[in-house]
Amino acid sequence: KELYAENGTSVFLNGSYWTNELSLTQTYMTEGKLLSVAAENYTYYGGVHPNSATRAWSFDLTTGEFLTLDALASEEGDLRGNSLQESIYWNIYEQIAQKGLSEGYFDDYDSYLQDFPTLATLNFTENGLTVTFDQYVIAPYAAGPQVFSVPYSEFYNALSEHAKTILSVSQEQTVTADFKAAATLWSWFYMDDPPMDYNVTAEVDGNLYDLADIKGVETLEGLRALLLRYVTPELADEWLGSTEQRYRDIDGRLYVMSAGRGGNESLGGYTCTAALDGDSGVLTQTVTLLAWDDTAQAWADTGKTEAYEYPFTLVDGHAVFSAFPCPY
């Protein structure tokens, strides 16, 4: 009423106090295959503060269809069995943990985080997927929009083959994705257990085995074939030989003896860079070193790093590694 009395009918109703604007913030297209557009919707209707909301639209130009996350996902997920949605969620979750952002979030933010395909805005860029939560979704208005950039390498292995063709992922990111897949395979021999069906067991020579639940792998030979997609025959045989009798065929199916040891807790996260020279190259993994803090009763960053080199050769556009000095 005060505004109306002070400014009069014409000024009040002609837009001096009411604003609703939509402005493009980013447009990305890949060689006529994908179009991704992001925009910001700014509104002010005379309240305590204005509001803004992100909008995004992505289209598969080869089909003319609007793209959803489900349309980009492979049926089987990645080697760990994570779906495309889970792969992206876990990367965002780790970003929040590493930066200590959750202290400023709502207590139940994780439940909304898991539903990001519905509650966040998704748009593609040259480097990956941008996930934007508007104010009030996982954090208060004062915190502003929460924006996360997820590199293609973090979810590439959970994409469908068609999705890979329209996203035009860089060679460095595909090499990094291949490294992550190879690291998962390495862990099945030296650190963790592979996916297993604990309801189907067999006993051989006094040892208990569980049925392997690795997508597309039914036998020991099938496991070796999977390894050969990411490492040389010499490295595959070395890994298989390092755990003799842990993996074995029983009645025509692959079984596994549980023997996971866990990782090296003094090693933190890592970053990867790939240098290519024709059809060969080296991926460098830079690992953060941690030290135990008795006061905080937690592992703390020492500010130091160690680098490890993984030589590879490109085969059909994907990296096949000839050495794998994984420190974990």
LUMLUMNU-925343 format. One record per residue (C-alpha): residue in three letters; chain; z, y, x. Coordinates in pm, whole numbers, always signed. Example, Ala and Ser with C-alpha at 12.3 -4.5 7.8 and 13.67 -1.06 7.14 Angstrom:
! residues 2
  res  chain      zz      yy      xx
  Ala      A    +780    -450   +1230
  Ser      A    +714    -106   +1367
This chain:
! residues 328
  res  chain      zz      yy      xx
  Lys      A      +0      +0      +0
  Glu      A     +82    +239    +283
  Leu      A    -257    +177    +447
  Tyr      A    -432    +229    +116
  Ala      A    -245    +552     +45
  Glu      A    -309    +685    +395
  Asn      A    -675    +599    +435
  Gly      A    -814    +595     +86
  Thr      A   -1024    +344     -98
  Ser      A   -1353    +386     +88
  Val      A   -1220    +348    +442
  Phe      A    -989     +63    +351
  Leu      A   -1260    -143    +185
  Asn      A   -1552     -65    +418
  Gly      A   -1433    -271    +712
  Ser      A   -1205     -57    +926
  Tyr      A    -927    -314    +878
  Trp      A   -1120    -631    +792
  Thr      A   -1309    -814   +1064
  Asn      A   -1489   -1148   +1061
  Glu      A   -1717   -1196   +1361
  Leu      A   -1896   -1499   +1503
  Ser      A   -2026   -1471   +1859
  Leu      A   -2195   -1732   +2077
  Thr      A   -2004   -1815   +2394
  Gln      A   -2216   -2091   +2546
  Thr      A   -2549   -2267   +2498
  Tyr      A   -2641   -2577   +2696
  Met      A   -2958   -2788   +2673
  Thr      A   -3076   -3086   +2879
  Glu      A   -3453   -3115   +2916
  Gly      A   -3515   -3120   +2543
  Lys      A   -3270   -3405   +2481
  Leu      A   -2938   -3238   +2402
  Leu      A   -2845   -2900   +2259
  Ser      A   -2480   -2794   +2261
  Val      A   -2371   -2455   +2127
  Ala      A   -2022   -2305   +2130
  Ala      A   -1903   -1993   +1947
  Glu      A   -1589   -1795   +1875
  Asn      A   -1494   -1684   +1526
  Tyr      A   -1272   -1372   +1540
  Thr      A   -1096   -1259   +1223
  Tyr      A    -850    -985   +1133
  Tyr      A    -738    -927    +776
  Gly      A    -459    -676    +829
  Gly      A    -180    -911    +934
  Val      A     +53    -899   +1233
  His      A    -221   -1015   +1469
  Pro      A    -585   -1124   +1459
  Asn      A    -692   -1488   +1480
  Ser      A    -970   -1662   +1663
  Ala      A   -1116   -2008   +1626
  Thr      A   -1375   -2195   +1827
  Arg      A   -1681   -2354   +1675
  Ala      A   -1929   -2594   +1834
  Trp      A   -2242   -2784   +1736
  Ser      A   -2418   -3050   +1944
  Phe      A   -2750   -3210   +1853
  Asp      A   -2945   -3509   +1980
  Leu      A   -3291   -3352   +2003
  Thr      A   -3456   -3694   +2039
  Thr      A   -3342   -3787   +1687
  Gly      A   -3258   -3449   +1534
  Glu      A   -2911   -3573   +1444
  Phe      A   -2581   -3391   +1477
  Leu      A   -2380   -3553   +1756
  Thr      A   -2035   -3695   +1703
  Leu      A   -1817   -3863   +1963
  Asp      A   -1860   -4197   +1787
  Ala      A   -2237   -4165   +1816
  Leu      A   -2205   -4139   +2196
  Ala      A   -1965   -4428   +2248
  Ser      A   -2050   -4774   +2373
  Glu      A   -1919   -5062   +2166
  Glu      A   -1732   -5227   +2452
  Gly      A   -1575   -4921   +2619
  Asp      A   -1508   -4911   +2993
  Leu      A   -1391   -5196   +3217
  Arg      A   -1029   -5140   +3120
  Gly      A   -1122   -5168   +2755
  Asn      A   -1069   -4798   +2688
  Ser      A   -1295   -4649   +2423
  Leu      A   -1476   -4320   +2479
  Gln      A   -1209   -4139   +2279
  Glu      A    -930   -4305   +2478
  Ser      A   -1096   -4223   +2812
  Ile      A   -1115   -3854   +2724
  Tyr      A    -765   -3849   +2573
  Trp      A    -605   -3998   +2885
  Asn      A    -775   -3744   +3111
  Ile      A    -647   -3455   +2898
  Tyr      A    -302   -3614   +2890
  Glu      A    -299   -3637   +3272
  Gln      A    -413   -3275   +3305
  Ile      A    -122   -3164   +3088
  Ala      A    +125   -3377   +3288
  Gln      A      -2   -3259   +3627
  Lys      A     +16   -2892   +3529
  Gly      A    +347   -2922   +3342
  Leu      A    +197   -2767   +3030
  Ser      A    +386   -2971   +2773
  Glu      A    +700   -2755   +2805
  Gly      A    +520   -2482   +2612
  Tyr      A    +374   -2716   +2351
  Phe      A    +506   -2833   +2015
  Asp      A    +732   -3139   +2038
  Asp      A    +482   -3356   +1853
  Tyr      A    +175   -3224   +2037
  Asp      A     +72   -3570   +2158
  Ser      A      +8   -3695   +1805
  Tyr      A    -242   -3412   +1759
  Leu      A    -383   -3464   +2107
  Gln      A    -476   -3821   +2021
  Asp      A    -671   -3694   +1720
  Phe      A    -872   -3446   +1928
  Pro      A   -1214   -3543   +1783
  Thr      A   -1092   -3407   +1448
  Leu      A    -856   -3128   +1554
  Ala      A   -1033   -2982   +1858
  Thr      A   -1373   -2828   +1923
  Leu      A   -1603   -3028   +2152
  Asn      A   -1900   -2893   +2342
  Phe      A   -2096   -3018   +2640
  Thr      A   -2168   -2835   +2963
  Glu      A   -2346   -2918   +3286
  Asn      A   -2026   -3068   +3425
  Gly      A   -1873   -3248   +3129
  Leu      A   -1704   -3208   +2793
  Thr      A   -1501   -2900   +2700
  Val      A   -1221   -2975   +2455
  Thr      A   -1063   -2668   +2291
  Phe      A    -751   -2669   +2074
  Asp      A    -714   -2344   +1880
  Gln      A    -382   -2165   +1844
  Tyr      A    -118   -2347   +1641
  Val      A    -270   -2695   +1692
  Ile      A     -71   -2816   +1993
  Ala      A     +87   -2486   +2104
  Pro      A    +209   -2156   +1954
  Tyr      A     -18   -1857   +1898
  Ala      A    +124   -1682   +2207
  Ala      A      +0   -1967   +2429
  Gly      A    -358   -1901   +2324
  Pro      A    -630   -2164   +2288
  Gln      A    -573   -2470   +2506
  Val      A    -896   -2555   +2686
  Phe      A    -958   -2873   +2886
  Ser      A   -1266   -2956   +3092
  Val      A   -1322   -3331   +3122
  Pro      A   -1580   -3428   +3389
  Tyr      A   -1850   -3674   +3289
  Ser      A   -1725   -3912   +3558
  Glu      A   -1403   -3959   +3359
  Phe      A   -1576   -4107   +3055
  Tyr      A   -1926   -4198   +3174
  Asn      A   -1847   -4571   +3178
  Ala      A   -1755   -4561   +2807
  Leu      A   -2081   -4395   +2698
  Ser      A   -2366   -4579   +2529
  Glu      A   -2689   -4617   +2728
  His      A   -2861   -4371   +2495
  Ala      A   -2585   -4116   +2546
  Lys      A   -2630   -4142   +2923
  Thr      A   -2999   -4058   +2891
  Ile      A   -2950   -3743   +2683
  Leu      A   -2652   -3599   +2874
  Ser      A   -2836   -3572   +3209
  Val      A   -2528   -3643   +3421
  Ser      A   -2561   -3542   +3787
  Gln      A   -2598   -3806   +4058
  Glu      A   -2265   -3708   +4214
  Gln      A   -2087   -3764   +3884
  Thr      A   -2253   -4103   +3827
  Val      A   -2154   -4206   +4181
  Thr      A   -1796   -4099   +4107
  Ala      A   -1805   -4295   +3781
  Asp      A   -1932   -4600   +3971
  Phe      A   -1648   -4554   +4219
  Lys      A   -1393   -4549   +3937
  Ala      A   -1542   -4870   +3797
  Ala      A   -1533   -5033   +4141
  Ala      A   -1172   -4917   +4185
  Thr      A   -1082   -5086   +3856
  Leu      A   -1240   -5410   +3979
  Trp      A   -1060   -5378   +4314
  Ser      A    -730   -5338   +4130
  Trp      A    -782   -5671   +3953
  Phe      A    -760   -5845   +4289
  Tyr      A    -508   -5634   +4479
  Met      A    -293   -5439   +4233
  Asp      A    -312   -5516   +3860
  Asp      A    -407   -5789   +3620
  Pro      A    -743   -5772   +3442
  Pro      A    -751   -5766   +3062
  Met      A    -616   -6101   +2944
  Asp      A    -553   -6284   +2619
  Tyr      A    -191   -6391   +2658
  Asn      A    -214   -6607   +2345
  Val      A    -453   -6851   +2513
  Thr      A    -300   -7026   +2813
  Ala      A    -363   -7327   +3034
  Glu      A    -161   -7497   +3308
  Val      A    -321   -7631   +3625
  Asp      A    -129   -7774   +3924
  Gly      A    +193   -7629   +3787
  Asn      A     +46   -7277   +3757
  Leu      A     +16   -7096   +3425
  Tyr      A    -314   -6920   +3350
  Asp      A    -416   -6681   +3072
  Leu      A    -765   -6647   +2931
  Ala      A    -953   -6355   +3085
  Asp      A   -1056   -6095   +2828
  Ile      A   -1317   -5907   +3033
  Lys      A   -1606   -5780   +2821
  Gly      A   -1925   -5972   +2897
  Val      A   -1757   -6209   +3144
  Glu      A   -1706   -6573   +3046
  Thr      A   -1691   -6755   +3382
  Leu      A   -1615   -6706   +3751
  Glu      A   -1986   -6666   +3817
  Gly      A   -1996   -6398   +3549
  Leu      A   -1712   -6215   +3724
  Arg      A   -1904   -6226   +4052
  Ala      A   -2212   -6088   +3875
  Leu      A   -2000   -5800   +3745
  Leu      A   -1873   -5727   +4096
  Leu      A   -2229   -5719   +4230
  Arg      A   -2308   -5425   +4003
  Tyr      A   -2070   -5213   +4210
  Val      A   -2016   -5376   +4552
  Thr      A   -2221   -5572   +4806
  Pro      A   -2223   -5956   +4804
  Glu      A   -2007   -5957   +5119
  Leu      A   -1744   -5738   +4955
  Ala      A   -1755   -5938   +4631
  Asp      A   -1697   -6263   +4820
  Glu      A   -1415   -6101   +5018
  Trp      A   -1237   -5995   +4700
  Leu      A   -1285   -6331   +4533
  Gly      A   -1166   -6510   +4846
  Ser      A    -856   -6294   +4877
  Thr      A    -707   -6442   +4561
  Glu      A    -816   -6802   +4581
  Gln      A    -709   -7004   +4276
  Arg      A    -598   -6691   +4091
  Tyr      A    -929   -6682   +3904
  Arg      A   -1068   -7017   +3799
  Asp      A   -1286   -7176   +3534
  Ile      A   -1103   -7405   +3293
  Asp      A   -1309   -7589   +3032
  Gly      A   -1601   -7353   +3091
  Arg      A   -1401   -7030   +3050
  Leu      A   -1252   -6787   +3303
  Tyr      A    -874   -6791   +3330
  Val      A    -643   -6571   +3538
  Met      A    -302   -6622   +3694
  Ser      A     -92   -6310   +3637
  Ala      A      +2   -6156   +3973
  Gly      A      -7   -5776   +3936
  Arg      A    +207   -5592   +4193
  Gly      A    +165   -5234   +4073
  Gly      A     +46   -4938   +4279
  Asn      A    +180   -4749   +4580
  Glu      A    +410   -4489   +4424
  Ser      A    +398   -4267   +4734
  Leu      A     +35   -4187   +4654
  Gly      A     -46   -3934   +4384
  Gly      A    -374   -3838   +4225
  Tyr      A    -703   -3803   +4404
  Thr      A   -1029   -3614   +4404
  Cys      A   -1375   -3740   +4494
  Thr      A   -1679   -3585   +4658
  Ala      A   -2006   -3764   +4719
  Ala      A   -2255   -3678   +4993
  Leu      A   -2601   -3830   +4951
  Asp      A   -2879   -3878   +5204
  Gly      A   -3174   -4032   +5025
  Asp      A   -3069   -4365   +4873
  Ser      A   -2743   -4388   +5064
  Gly      A   -2431   -4182   +5100
  Val      A   -2056   -4168   +5140
  Leu      A   -1794   -4097   +4875
  Thr      A   -1481   -3933   +5013
  Gln      A   -1156   -3991   +4827
  Thr      A    -884   -3736   +4903
  Val      A    -541   -3867   +4803
  Thr      A    -228   -3658   +4748
  Leu      A     +78   -3783   +4939
  Leu      A    +415   -3790   +4765
  Ala      A    +774   -3816   +4889
  Trp      A   +1086   -3918   +4702
  Asp      A   +1310   -3626   +4604
  Asp      A   +1670   -3749   +4578
  Thr      A   +1784   -3434   +4400
  Ala      A   +1519   -3448   +4130
  Gln      A   +1511   -3828   +4134
  Ala      A   +1133   -3815   +4124
  Trp      A    +828   -3829   +4349
  Ala      A    +726   -3483   +4472
  Asp      A    +405   -3347   +4620
  Thr      A    +432   -3310   +5000
  Gly      A    +135   -3076   +5023
  Lys      A     -37   -3332   +5245
  Thr      A    -343   -3545   +5178
  Glu      A    -528   -3839   +5329
  Ala      A    -903   -3899   +5309
  Tyr      A   -1082   -4233   +5274
  Glu      A   -1455   -4293   +5300
  Tyr      A   -1658   -4536   +5089
  Pro      A   -2019   -4589   +5203
  Phe      A   -2268   -4680   +4932
  Thr      A   -2634   -4742   +4860
  Leu      A   -2807   -4636   +4539
  Val      A   -2955   -4925   +4343
  Asp      A   -3135   -4827   +4022
  Gly      A   -2953   -4494   +4033
  His      A   -2605   -4642   +4069
  Ala      A   -2377   -4672   +4371
  Val      A   -2315   -5012   +4531
  Phe      A   -2029   -4986   +4781
  Ser      A   -2025   -5174   +5112
  Ala      A   -1666   -5089   +5209
  Phe      A   -1364   -5017   +4993
  Pro      A   -1057   -4899   +5188
  Cys      A    -854   -4823   +4875
  Pro      A    -498   -4725   +4979
  Tyr      A    -322   -4786   +4648
